[in-house]
Amino acid sequence: MSIYLQDIPLSEAQSIFHDALEKARLWRILETEEINLDEFSRGRVLAEPVWAKLSSPNYHASAMDGFALQAEATIGASPTSPLVLKIGLHTTYVDTGDPLPEWADAVVPVELVEPLDEKGQDIPDMRRSSAIRVRAALTPWTNIRPMGEDIIATQLVLPAGQVLRPVDLGAIAASGHATIQVSRKPKVAIIPTGTELIQPGQIARPGNIIEYNSIVLAAQVNAWGGLAKRYPIIPDDYEKIKESVLQAAGENDLVLLNAGSSAGSEDFSAQVISECGDLLVHGVAVRPGHPVILGMIHYSKERIVPIIGVPGYPVSAALTGEIFVEPLIGYWSGRQPFEPIEVTASLTHKITSPPGDEDYMRVVVGRVDNQLLAAPLPRGAGIITSLARADGIIVIPAGTQGLESGTKVKVRLYRSPHELENTIFCIGSHDITLDLLAQYLTSFSRRLVSANVGSLGGLVALRRGEAHLAGSHLLDLQTGDYNLSYIKLYLPETQVRLVTWVFRQQGLLVNKNNPKGIRSLVDLARPEVRFINRQRGAGTRILLDFELSKLGIKTRTINGYTQEEYTHLAVAAAIASQRADCGLGIAAAAQALELDFIPLFQERYDMVIPLRFFATDLLSPIFELMQSPSFRNSIAALPGYDVSKMGDFLI
């Protein structure tokens, strides 16, 4: 049984909200206002069409620096039989933009004539000439901008509803206007709630959450043409939330009440909205963003203000803005809702979806082998970084339980298609140096998208044509070498180049001052030591298993061996948060989270690159950076890294 008052389809929720707005006479364009035409008019929405007051140009104008004349006076002129025209009698000088003399109907450019003195002799100075020699005939209206060439008085310049661009401002000014009528920007209040919230920059202690949803929502509102106002954080106090909602309703066109929209003991949003007006919808069948609230606040008999209870999780909050807030701001402003660019891409791996919900999934997009790929990002509603990394979003319809790898999907883009063409897909083992690589690549107009699926997962991605390169550090248990035998096994039909990236230290990450006294892998067998592992297929996991077998330690004796994380930093975070006492990882991850590090092994981390991508312009900056002293030094400065062999070809 749903914990929400309702759990209705998105289309039904939108219809209910629309009907309530119409009933309150709020489904209309807001008031208009007259503003001066200047650079700050960009982005405003025209409330009325713009009709030209005057023509542009409003006279026949010279389009060149040259000599105005009658075209018939040049009949017969040729390179071998030039004509001489007297200045003041047959022609006169004009600059670009000058009015054309009434008797003239053409302009010969100054660079196509030869200046002559009174005796008909060539002279170098055009300013002292008394005549010109013309060596080509002209047709009427050559090099002239006739009156109304651009705009004719009374014609429509721009329609109502136009979102003004810089070039539109020029067209309006050229047509004779100094002011314009635009729709008033909708005023939107954003009220963050939660006793646990603190402002950005404050010290975050256990139980504190940095409040940034209001920043994201306000930026969305302003980008969509609204005027956002962020209200102070309100603790989970019913009366204080109610007071803030009523204040915001008296000052704004729309209220966004953030968090408290679920059904917990301190979730007061639905109750406040019910008491202050009408609770229309509580719970919409979308993921993420399930506990959305839609309602109307009755501030007074004359004033009804819509309110949206926005879920507290950041991904849900941002998506609620896209689904409900943007279309409303668009309608109030008199413009069409924004329509994102859509592209068709293939899913890189199988995904599941709640069958009863419309599922919005964020993806990164890039082109590999002339195929556009969409790689799903982590799905948690609280993972703000997935929003920052997303290139677009796909919508999985309700009733669909999932999509298979390779399925063609429509992606609503957040980025320009050009950026996607310069995207490098790196899938495989996690390493901190990939973040440095991504930063350096921006100066080459390249974007590195990395997915941490482990070394084996990276080789599989290369085999399936889903990546340009893969980071790998797979230890051959028989030879002690890295990657070669695995490449032969997993990529038997793919020609690749194996390039040394770095040598790095692997060791045990432990809490500061090593309270459990851990010294080596032998200590993992102690029952009081809680271990955090890497996922199956990760090179670090294979290394661990190899070293444990040498020591005769059974994995079943290790407390936490089955607890997995996908990156070195995630392992470090698990230890720093006291979820585990130790884990195997790299020194840089220990330093990043202020842990102690017990060095145990040095390993080689390579780049596996299919030969068909090796010499491409897309990847060439990577090889340039491998030889860059600045880049190499930035990696060498990290603890546990050796770049002396970076760029060496192994195969």
C-alpha positions in Angstrom: 0.0 0.0 0.0 1.4 3.4 -1.0 2.6 5.6 1.8 1.6 8.6 -0.2 -1.9 10.1 -0.5 -1.9 9.2 -4.2 0.4 7.5 -6.7 -1.0 8.7 -10.0 0.4 8.8 -13.5 2.3 11.9 -14.5 -0.2 12.9 -17.2 -3.0 12.8 -14.7 -1.1 14.9 -12.2 -0.3 17.5 -14.8 -4.0 17.6 -15.9 -5.2 18.1 -12.3 -2.7 20.9 -11.8 -3.7 22.5 -15.1 -7.4 22.4 -14.2 -6.8 24.0 -10.8 -4.7 26.8 -12.4 -7.5 27.4 -15.0 -10.1 27.5 -12.2 -8.1 30.1 -10.4 -7.6 32.0 -13.6 -3.9 31.5 -13.4 -3.5 29.6 -16.7 -2.7 32.7 -18.6 0.2 35.0 -19.5 1.2 37.2 -16.6 1.1 41.0 -16.8 3.3 42.8 -19.3 5.7 45.6 -18.8 7.5 48.1 -20.9 11.3 48.1 -20.7 14.1 50.0 -22.5 15.7 48.3 -25.3 19.3 47.5 -24.3 21.7 44.7 -23.7 19.8 43.6 -20.6 16.7 42.8 -22.7 18.3 39.6 -23.9 16.3 36.6 -22.7 13.0 38.5 -22.1 9.9 37.3 -23.8 8.0 39.6 -26.1 4.4 40.2 -24.9 3.4 41.9 -28.1 4.5 41.6 -31.7 7.1 44.2 -32.9 6.0 46.0 -36.1 8.5 48.2 -38.0 8.1 51.9 -37.4 10.5 52.8 -40.3 12.3 51.1 -43.1 15.9 49.9 -42.8 17.7 51.5 -44.5 15.3 54.4 -44.8 17.0 55.8 -47.9 19.0 54.4 -50.8 22.5 53.9 -49.3 25.9 53.2 -50.8 27.1 49.7 -50.0 30.7 50.5 -50.8 33.3 53.3 -50.5 33.4 54.5 -54.1 31.9 56.7 -56.7 28.2 57.2 -57.3 27.2 57.4 -61.0 24.6 56.6 -63.5 25.0 53.0 -64.7 24.4 54.0 -68.3 27.4 56.2 -68.2 29.6 53.1 -68.0 28.2 51.4 -71.0 31.0 50.2 -73.2 33.7 50.3 -70.5 36.1 47.4 -70.6 39.7 46.6 -69.6 41.0 47.5 -73.1 38.5 50.4 -73.7 38.1 52.3 -70.4 35.9 55.3 -69.9 36.9 58.6 -68.1 34.3 60.2 -65.9 34.7 63.7 -64.5 34.2 64.1 -60.7 31.4 66.6 -60.0 30.0 66.2 -63.5 29.5 62.5 -64.1 30.3 61.1 -60.6 30.8 62.0 -57.0 32.5 60.2 -54.1 30.5 58.4 -51.4 31.4 56.4 -48.3 29.7 53.2 -47.3 26.3 54.2 -45.8 26.1 57.6 -47.5 22.8 58.5 -49.1 22.8 58.0 -52.9 22.5 61.2 -54.9 19.0 61.4 -56.5 20.5 61.3 -60.0 22.7 58.2 -59.4 21.7 54.5 -59.6 25.0 52.7 -59.1 28.3 52.8 -57.2 31.7 51.7 -58.5 34.0 50.6 -55.7 37.1 52.8 -55.1 39.4 49.8 -55.7 38.1 49.3 -59.2 38.9 52.8 -60.5 42.0 54.7 -61.4 42.4 58.4 -60.2 43.4 61.0 -62.8 44.4 64.6 -62.6 42.9 67.5 -64.7 45.1 66.6 -67.6 43.9 62.9 -67.6 47.2 61.7 -66.1 47.4 58.9 -63.5 48.1 60.1 -60.0 48.5 58.0 -56.8 46.3 60.1 -54.5 42.5 59.5 -54.9 41.8 62.6 -52.8 43.4 64.9 -55.4 41.8 63.3 -58.4 39.7 65.3 -60.9 38.4 62.3 -62.8 38.4 58.5 -62.6 39.0 55.8 -65.2 36.4 53.0 -65.2 37.3 49.7 -66.9 34.0 47.8 -66.5 30.4 48.5 -67.1 27.9 48.5 -64.2 24.2 47.6 -64.1 21.7 49.7 -62.3 21.6 49.4 -58.5 25.0 47.8 -58.3 26.6 48.2 -54.8 23.5 50.0 -53.4 21.4 49.1 -50.5 17.9 50.2 -51.6 15.5 51.7 -49.1 13.7 48.8 -47.2 16.3 46.2 -48.3 16.3 44.9 -44.7 13.1 46.1 -43.1 10.1 47.8 -44.7 8.0 50.0 -42.4 4.8 48.3 -41.0 6.2 44.8 -41.6 6.3 42.2 -38.7 9.8 42.2 -37.2 9.3 39.7 -34.4 6.2 37.8 -33.1 4.9 37.8 -29.6 6.4 35.0 -27.6 9.9 35.4 -29.0 12.6 34.9 -26.5 14.9 37.7 -27.3 18.4 36.9 -28.6 21.2 39.5 -29.1 20.5 39.7 -32.8 16.8 40.3 -32.2 17.6 43.4 -30.2 19.4 44.8 -33.2 16.5 44.1 -35.5 14.1 45.8 -33.1 16.3 48.9 -32.8 16.8 49.0 -36.6 13.0 49.1 -37.0 12.7 52.3 -35.0 11.9 51.1 -31.4 13.6 52.2 -28.2 11.3 50.3 -25.8 9.5 47.0 -26.0 6.6 45.3 -24.3 7.6 42.1 -22.5 5.9 39.7 -20.1 6.7 40.1 -16.5 9.1 37.6 -15.1 7.2 35.1 -12.9 8.4 35.4 -9.3 9.2 32.1 -7.7 9.8 31.5 -4.0 12.0 28.7 -2.9 11.8 27.6 0.7 14.2 24.9 1.9 13.1 23.0 5.0 14.9 20.6 7.4 16.4 20.9 10.8 19.5 19.0 9.5 20.3 21.6 6.8 23.3 24.0 7.0 24.5 26.7 4.6 27.3 26.0 2.1 30.6 26.8 3.7 29.5 25.9 7.3 31.3 23.0 9.0 29.4 19.8 8.3 29.2 17.5 11.3 27.5 14.1 11.4 23.8 14.6 10.8 24.3 17.9 8.9 23.4 18.2 5.2 24.6 21.1 3.1 21.6 22.9 1.6 22.1 23.4 -2.1 18.7 22.4 -3.6 17.6 26.0 -3.4 20.6 27.0 -5.3 19.9 24.5 -8.1 16.2 25.3 -8.2 16.8 29.1 -8.2 19.3 28.7 -11.0 16.8 26.6 -13.0 14.1 29.2 -12.5 16.3 32.1 -13.6 17.5 30.2 -16.6 13.9 29.5 -17.6 13.0 33.2 -17.5 11.7 33.4 -13.9 12.8 35.5 -11.0 13.8 33.3 -8.1 13.9 34.3 -4.5 15.6 31.9 -2.0 14.1 32.0 1.5 16.0 31.2 4.7 16.2 27.5 5.8 13.2 26.6 7.9 13.6 23.9 10.5 11.1 21.0 10.7 8.6 23.0 12.7 5.0 23.0 11.4 4.1 26.6 12.4 7.3 28.1 11.1 6.9 26.3 7.7 3.3 27.5 7.5 4.3 31.0 8.3 7.0 31.0 5.6 4.7 29.5 3.0 2.0 32.2 3.6 4.6 34.9 3.5 6.0 33.6 0.2 2.5 33.2 -1.3 1.9 36.9 -0.6 5.1 37.9 -2.4 5.3 35.5 -5.4 3.5 33.8 -8.2 4.7 30.3 -7.4 6.0 28.7 -4.2 8.5 25.8 -4.2 8.5 24.1 -0.8 11.6 21.9 -0.7 11.7 18.7 1.3 9.2 17.4 3.8 7.1 16.0 1.0 7.2 12.4 2.0 5.3 10.8 4.9 7.8 10.8 7.8 7.1 12.1 11.2 8.7 15.5 10.4 7.3 15.8 6.9 4.9 18.6 7.2 4.5 19.9 3.6 1.3 18.1 2.7 -0.3 19.1 6.0 0.7 22.7 5.6 -0.7 22.9 2.1 -3.9 21.2 3.1 -4.5 23.8 5.9 -3.5 26.8 3.7 -5.4 25.8 0.6 -6.0 22.7 -1.6 -3.8 19.6 -1.7 -4.3 18.4 -5.3 -1.7 15.7 -5.7 0.6 13.9 -3.3 2.6 11.2 -5.0 3.3 10.9 -8.8 4.4 7.8 -10.5 7.8 9.0 -11.7 11.3 8.0 -10.7 13.1 9.9 -9.2 10.7 12.4 -7.7 7.9 10.1 -6.4 6.6 12.2 -3.5 5.8 15.4 -5.4 3.0 17.6 -4.0 0.9 19.9 -6.1 -1.5 22.3 -4.5 -3.0 25.8 -4.3 -2.5 28.3 -1.4 -5.5 30.5 -0.7 -3.6 33.6 0.6 -6.8 35.7 0.4 -10.2 35.7 -1.4 -8.6 37.5 -4.3 -5.2 35.8 -4.3 -4.6 32.1 -5.0 -1.0 30.9 -5.5 0.2 27.5 -6.8 2.6 25.6 -4.7 4.8 22.6 -5.5 6.1 20.4 -2.7 9.6 19.4 -4.1 11.2 16.2 -2.9 14.4 16.7 -0.8 16.7 14.4 -2.7 18.7 16.6 -5.2 18.1 14.6 -8.3 14.4 14.4 -7.6 14.3 18.1 -6.9 16.0 19.0 -10.2 13.7 16.7 -12.1 10.6 18.1 -10.5 11.7 21.5 -11.7 12.1 20.2 -15.3 8.7 18.5 -15.3 6.5 20.9 -13.5 8.2 24.3 -13.1 9.7 25.0 -16.5 6.4 24.5 -18.5 4.5 26.8 -16.0 7.1 29.5 -16.3 7.1 29.2 -20.0 3.3 29.5 -20.2 3.2 32.5 -17.8 5.9 34.2 -19.9 4.1 33.6 -23.2 6.8 31.3 -24.7 6.7 27.7 -25.8 8.1 25.1 -23.3 11.7 24.4 -24.0 12.2 21.4 -26.3 15.6 19.8 -25.8 17.5 18.3 -28.7 16.9 14.6 -29.0 19.3 12.0 -30.3 19.0 8.3 -30.7 21.7 6.2 -28.9 22.3 2.6 -27.9 22.4 1.6 -24.3 25.7 0.2 -23.2 24.3 -2.2 -20.7 21.1 -3.7 -19.4 19.0 -1.6 -17.0 16.0 -2.4 -14.9 13.1 0.0 -14.2 10.1 0.0 -11.7 7.2 -1.2 -13.9 4.6 1.1 -12.4 6.6 4.4 -12.8 7.7 6.6 -15.6 11.5 6.3 -15.1 13.9 9.2 -15.9 17.5 7.9 -16.2 20.5 10.1 -16.6 23.2 9.0 -19.1 26.5 10.1 -20.6 26.7 10.0 -24.4 29.5 9.6 -26.8 30.3 8.2 -30.2 32.4 5.0 -30.6 32.8 3.3 -34.0 30.3 5.7 -35.6 27.7 4.5 -33.1 26.2 6.9 -30.5 26.2 5.3 -27.1 24.3 6.1 -23.9 25.9 4.9 -20.7 23.6 5.0 -17.6 24.9 6.9 -14.6 24.3 6.0 -10.9 20.6 6.2 -10.2 20.4 7.3 -6.6 18.0 10.2 -6.1 20.7 11.8 -3.8 23.6 11.6 -6.2 24.0 15.2 -7.3 27.2 14.4 -9.2 25.1 12.3 -11.6 23.3 15.5 -12.6 26.6 17.3 -13.1 28.0 14.5 -15.2 24.8 13.8 -17.2 24.8 14.6 -21.0 21.1 13.9 -21.2 18.2 11.9 -19.9 16.1 9.0 -21.2 12.5 8.4 -20.2 11.5 4.7 -19.7 7.7 4.5 -20.0 5.6 3.1 -17.2 4.9 -0.6 -17.6 8.5 -1.2 -18.9 10.5 -3.4 -16.5 13.8 -2.7 -18.1 15.8 -2.4 -21.4 18.4 -4.7 -22.8 21.9 -3.7 -23.7 22.0 -2.3 -27.2 18.4 -1.0 -27.1 17.9 2.2 -29.1 16.7 5.0 -26.9 15.8 8.6 -27.3 18.1 10.9 -25.3 17.0 14.4 -24.3 20.3 16.3 -24.4 21.7 18.6 -21.8 24.8 19.3 -23.8 25.3 20.4 -27.4 25.8 17.6 -30.0 29.3 19.0 -30.8 30.5 18.3 -27.2 29.5 14.6 -27.7 31.6 14.3 -30.8 34.7 15.2 -28.7 34.0 12.7 -26.0 36.5 10.0 -25.1 35.0 6.9 -23.5 37.4 5.3 -21.0 35.8 2.3 -19.3 37.7 0.0 -17.0 39.7 0.2 -13.8 39.5 3.2 -11.5 42.5 5.4 -11.0 42.7 8.9 -9.6 45.0 10.0 -12.4 42.1 9.7 -14.8 40.6 12.8 -13.1 43.8 14.7 -13.8 43.7 13.5 -17.4 40.2 14.7 -17.8 41.2 18.1 -16.5 44.2 18.4 -18.9 42.1 17.2 -21.9 39.8 20.2 -21.6 42.6 22.4 -23.0 42.4 20.2 -26.2 38.6 20.6 -26.4 38.3 16.9 -25.4 36.0 15.5 -22.7 36.9 12.3 -20.9 34.0 10.2 -19.6 35.2 7.3 -17.4 33.2 4.5 -16.0 34.6 2.4 -13.2 33.6 -1.2 -14.0 36.9 -2.9 -13.1 39.7 -4.1 -15.4 37.8 -7.1 -16.8 34.7 -5.0 -17.4 36.9 -2.6 -19.4 38.2 -5.3 -21.7 34.6 -6.6 -22.2 33.5 -3.0 -23.1 36.3 -2.8 -25.7 35.2 -6.1 -27.2 31.6 -4.9 -27.5 32.8 -1.6 -29.1 31.6 0.5 -26.2 34.8 2.4 -25.3 37.8 4.0 -27.0 40.3 2.8 -24.3 40.3 0.9 -21.0 42.5 1.2 -17.9 43.7 -2.2 -16.7 46.0 -3.8 -14.1 45.2 -7.5 -14.4 47.8 -9.6 -12.8 48.6 -12.9 -14.6 48.8 -15.4 -11.7 51.2 -17.7 -13.7 53.7 -15.2 -15.1 53.4 -12.3 -12.7 53.0 -9.9 -15.8 50.1 -7.6 -16.3 47.2 -7.6 -18.9 48.8 -9.5 -21.8 47.2 -12.8 -21.1 43.9 -11.3 -20.4 43.9 -9.3 -23.7 44.5 -12.5 -25.6 41.7 -14.2 -23.7 39.1 -11.4 -23.9 40.1 -9.6 -27.1 41.3 -12.4 -29.4 40.0 -10.8 -32.5 40.8 -7.1 -31.6 44.1 -5.6 -32.5 45.2 -3.4 -29.6 48.1 -1.3 -28.4 49.1 -1.8 -24.7 50.6 1.4 -23.3 52.2 1.8 -19.9 50.4 4.5 -18.0 51.8 4.4 -14.4 53.3 2.2 -11.8 51.5 2.7 -8.5 51.7 1.4 -4.9 48.9 -0.8 -3.6 48.5 -1.3 0.1 46.2 -1.3 3.0 44.2 1.8 3.8 43.5 2.1 7.5 42.2 4.8 9.9 44.5 7.4 11.3 47.0 6.0 13.8 45.9 2.5 12.8 43.8 1.7 15.9 43.5 -2.0 15.0 47.3 -2.4 14.6 47.0 -3.8 11.1 50.4 -4.5 9.4 49.8 -7.0 6.6 47.3 -9.1 4.8 47.7 -11.7 7.5 45.7 -9.4 9.8 42.7 -9.6 7.6 42.0 -13.0 9.1 41.5 -11.5 12.5 37.7 -11.7 13.3 37.6 -8.1 14.8 39.1 -6.6 11.6 36.4 -5.4 9.2 37.5 -5.4 5.6 36.0 -3.6 2.5 36.7 -5.3 -0.8 36.6 -4.3 -4.5 34.1 -5.8 -6.9 34.6 -9.0 -8.9 36.7 -8.4 -12.0 38.6 -5.5 -10.5 42.4 -5.8 -10.8 42.8 -4.9 -7.1 40.5 -7.9 -6.2 42.5 -10.2 -8.4 45.8 -9.0 -6.8 44.3 -9.5 -3.4 43.1 -13.1 -4.1 46.5 -13.9 -5.6 48.4 -12.7 -2.5 45.9 -14.3 -0.1 46.4 -17.7 -1.9 50.2 -17.3 -1.5 49.6 -16.8 2.3 47.1 -19.7 2.5 44.4 -17.4 3.8 40.8 -18.5 2.9 38.6 -15.7 1.8 35.7 -17.0 3.9 37.7 -16.2 7.0 37.9 -12.5 6.2 35.2 -10.3 7.8 33.8 -8.2 5.0 35.3 -10.0 2.0 31.9 -9.9 0.2 31.4 -6.2 0.9 32.3 -4.4 -2.4 33.0 -1.0 -3.7 33.8 0.1 -7.2 36.6 2.7 -6.7 39.6 3.2 -4.5 38.0 6.4 -3.2 34.8 4.6 -2.3 37.0 2.1 -0.3 38.7 5.0 1.4 35.3 6.6 2.2 34.0 3.3 3.7 37.0 3.3 6.1 36.9 7.0 6.9 33.2 6.7 7.8 34.0 3.7 10.1 32.1 1.3 8.0 35.3 -0.8 7.7 38.7 -0.9 9.3 40.8 -1.4 6.2 40.8 -2.1 2.5 43.3 -2.7 -0.3 43.8 0.4 -2.5 46.2 3.0 -3.7 48.2 5.5 -1.6 46.5 8.6 -3.3 43.1 7.4 -2.1 44.4 7.2 1.5 45.8 10.7 1.3 42.6 12.1 -0.2 40.6 11.0 2.8 43.4 11.5 5.4 43.9 7.8 6.1 47.1 6.0 6.9 48.6 3.8 4.2 50.6 0.5 4.6 52.5 -0.1 1.3 52.5 -3.7 0.2 52.9 -4.0 -3.6 53.8 -2.1 -6.7 51.8 -2.8 -9.8 51.6 -1.6 -13.4 48.5 0.2 -14.7 48.2 0.2 -18.5 46.0 1.7 -21.1 44.5 -0.8 -23.6 43.6 0.9 -26.9 42.1 -0.7 -29.9 44.3 -0.1 -33.0 41.5 1.5 -34.9 41.3 4.3 -32.4 45.1 4.6 -31.7 46.0 7.1 -34.4 42.8 9.1 -34.4 42.6 12.8 -33.9 40.3 12.2 -31.0 42.9 10.4 -28.9 46.0 12.2 -30.0 46.0 14.7 -27.1 46.4 11.7 -24.7 49.7 10.7 -26.3 50.8 14.3 -26.3 50.1 14.6 -22.6 52.0 11.4 -21.9 55.1 13.3 -23.0 54.2 16.5 -21.3 56.5 17.4 -18.4 53.7 19.4 -16.7 51.3 16.5 -16.9 53.8 13.8 -15.8 55.0 16.0 -12.9 51.4 16.5 -11.7 50.9 12.7 -11.5 54.3 12.1 -10.0 53.4 14.6 -7.2 50.7 12.2 -6.1 51.7 9.7 -3.4 52.7 6.2 -4.7 53.0 7.0 -8.4 55.9 6.4 -10.8 55.6 7.9 -14.3 59.1 6.9 -15.6 57.7 4.3 -18.0 54.6 6.4 -19.1 54.0 6.1 -22.8 56.1 2.9 -23.3 54.5 0.5 -25.8 54.2 -3.1 -24.6 52.4 -4.4 -27.7 
